[in-house]
Amino acid sequence: MNAVIRAIGGGLRTTFIGGASLFRFAPIIPLLAIVPEFVQHIAEIKLGMFASKDAFNALAMDPTRWAFGYAKLTGLALAIFAAARFHGGARHRWWDLRTIAWGPFLIAIGVNAVVTAIGYALGQVLSGTTLQVVTVLYQIATLPMLIFLVGPLLGDRSMTLRRAYTSGWLRALLAGALFMLAALPAQQLHQLDHTLAMGQPSAVVWGLMTWDSLLVGLMACWMGSGLAAGYWLGRPPATGGDRSGTPIHPASTA
């Protein structure tokens, strides 16, 4: 029990304090999310999205907005991955793509894509209580897929699908919990920023959208740091891995 409490405490510190520290120690990581987010906000303001709630709803699917939106989603994902690598064992060379276990990582991406597609298909053919029950059971059953993906990203070549299911349940649970704990409140505040901006003077809109862009960068850092902290059960390595890309940490051989 004490080990679990220490893991949770360490995970929270790494997620929120460690995540925020990236603005100081590796500012390019939050900028990966901040810059495309702010560029999209510029397009939204120019389109007149914040003139009113009706205008926002009418322009929500505007092609121009979504042209920037895809870049924003890409930047967010890259920032999350980079933050995870920084706190997951590659701090001094998180940018070095050679330390990613590319073969297992690409396989994990493919498997997770199939899992996501199956989950989507279930949502199309089921409904009501049946859908709710199946969704919960399916999410539980596929939870280890998270660390099956994160392990190779961090350079842990020992993480296999079998290992994820045989000994990875606790770290998958902690990684998922920290990820959601970082994402959900920040996402709610992100949505509130948009609501508050509707119908406001130009200066207020620009101010809110500038703050919102910084918030998205912070959220990405928190989410990625949470994945790394959960993967190493709250005790991410303090240094990078060896030449093979395997993190120097006892858990990597567990």
N, C-alpha and C positions, 0 to 999 in steps of 0.2 A: 504493500500500500504506500509506504514511504517513497518507493521508487517511482510509483505512478504520480504522486503529488509533486515530486521533484521534476518529473518529465513535463507535467502540465505547467509548473511555474517557469521552468526554463524555456518552454515553448512560447509562453506568453511574452516573456522578456525578449526573446529573439524576434518574435513576430512584430511586436509594436515598437519596442525601443530600437532593436536592431534594424527593423524595416525603415523607421524614420531616419536612422543614422546614415542611410544611403544618400540622402541629400547632401551630406558632408563628405563621405568617403568615396562615393562613386556616383556623382550627380548625373552622369550620362544615363544611368539606369532609370530614374524617374523621368528624365527628359524624353526617353523613348515613348512614354505615354503622354506626357504633358504637351509636347509640341503638336502632334497630330490632333489631340483633343482641342487645343486652342485654335488650330487652323480650321477645324470643323465649326467651332463656335463663331469664328469670323464669317464663314459662309452662312451660318444660320442667321446671324445678325443682319447681314447684307440682304438675305432673302426676306427679312421682316418677320421671322418666326416668333419673336418675342413681343410683337405689337399687341397681341391678345391671346387668350386661350384658344379661340377659334382659329386664329392664324397659325398657332403652333400645331394644332391638330390637323389642319389642312395641309401643312407643309411637312408633316412628319416623315412621309415617304417620298419626298421630293428627290428626283434622281441626283441633283447637284449635292444635296445634303449627304446622300448615301455614297456618292463617289468619294467624299472625304471620310465617311463613316467606316468604310472598309479599311482605309489606312489607319484610322483610329483603333479599330479592333486588332489589327496586326501589331501596332505599336504597344497596345496594352498587353497582348500575349507575350511579346518579346521582353517587355519590362518585367513581367511576372517570372518568366523563365530566367532572366538575368539575375533578378533578386534571389531566386532559389539557388542558383549556382554560386552567387557571392557568399551566401550564408550556409551553403551545403557542402563546402569543402574546397571550393576553387576561388577563394577570396582574392588572391593575388593575381589570378589569371582567369577570372570568370568569363572574360571575353575570348579566351582561347578555345575555339570550337573543336580543336583536336582532342580535348579532354572529355568530350561527350562520347559515350559508348554508342556510336552511330547505328550500328547494326541492330542491337536490341532496342534502341530508341525509336527507330523507324518502324520496327515490328510492333512495338507498344502503341505507336500512333495509329497504325492500321487496325490493331485489335480494338483499341478504344473507339475508333471510328465505327467499327461494326457494332460494338456494344451500344453506342449512341443511336445508331440507325435502328437497331432492334427496339430500344426503348421508345423511339419515336413511333415505330410501327405499332407497338402495343397501345400507344395513346390514340392511334387512329381507329383501332378495331374494338377497344374496350371503352367502357364509360361507367359513371357512377361509382358506387362503392367498390365494385370489382376492380376498376381502374386504380383507385386509391390504394387498395390492398396490394395489387400486383406491382404497382409502382414502388411502394415501400420495400417489398420483398426483393424486387429486382435491384434497387439501389443498394440494399444490404449485400446481396449476392455478388454484385460487381464492384464493391468498395475497394478490394485489393488492386483493382485495375489502376487505381490512382498511383500507388507507389510502384507498380510495374512500369509506369510511365516516368515517374520522378527519378527513380533510381538511375537509369541510364543517362538521364539528363545531367545528373550530378556526377557522372563518371563511375558509378558503382556497377561494374561489369558482373558482379555476382548476383544481381537482382534478376531473377527469372520469374515467369508466370507461376511456376510451381512454388517457388520460395515465397512469392507474394501471398499465396493462399495457405501455405503451411505454417509460416512463422511471421507473416506481415500484418495480421489483423489489427494489432494494437497500434502500430505506427500508421496504418492506413486510417484508422479511426481518429487518431490525434491529428494527422495531417489534414484530413477532411474537416475536422472540427475547427482547427485554427484558421484554415482557409475561409470557411464560411463566417467565422467570427470576425474576421477582417473585412470580408466582402459585404455582408448584409447591411450593417449600420452605415458604412461608407456609401453604399449604393443608394440607400434611402436618403441620405443627405445630398447626394448627387442629384437625385430626382427633385428634392426640395429646392435646390438652387434654381432649377429650370422653372419651377412653379413660381418662385418668388420674383423671377425676372420678368414674367409676363406683364405687359402693360406699364412697365417702369420707364423712367427717363433713360436716355442713352447712357449717361455716365454710370448709373446704377447697374444697368445691364452689363456693360463692359467690366465693371468691378466684380460683379457676381460670376461672370464667365471666366475671368482671370483666376479668381479664387477656386472655381470649380475645376479648372484645368490642373491646378496644383493638387487639389483633393484627389483627382483621378491618378495622378502620379504617386501620391502617398498610398492610395488604395492598392495600386499594383505592387508597390514595395512591400506592403503588409502581407498581401496574398502570397507572393513568392516566398517571402521569409517564413511564412506560416507553413508552406509546403516543406521547406527544408528542415524547419524545426521539428515538425511532426515526423518526417522521415527518419531523423536521427533521435527520435524520442526525447526531444527537448534539449539535446546536447550536440548541436552541429559542430563539426570540426572547426578548429580555429585556423588551420592552415590548409594549403592546397594539397592535391594528391601527388602520387608519384608520376613517373614518366608515362606509365601505361594509362593514366587517367583514373586509377582507383583511389578514392579518398583514403587518407591515412586516419582511420578511425576503427576502433574495435568492432563497431556494429556492422562494418562492411564485410566482415567474414563470419557474421553470426549465422 
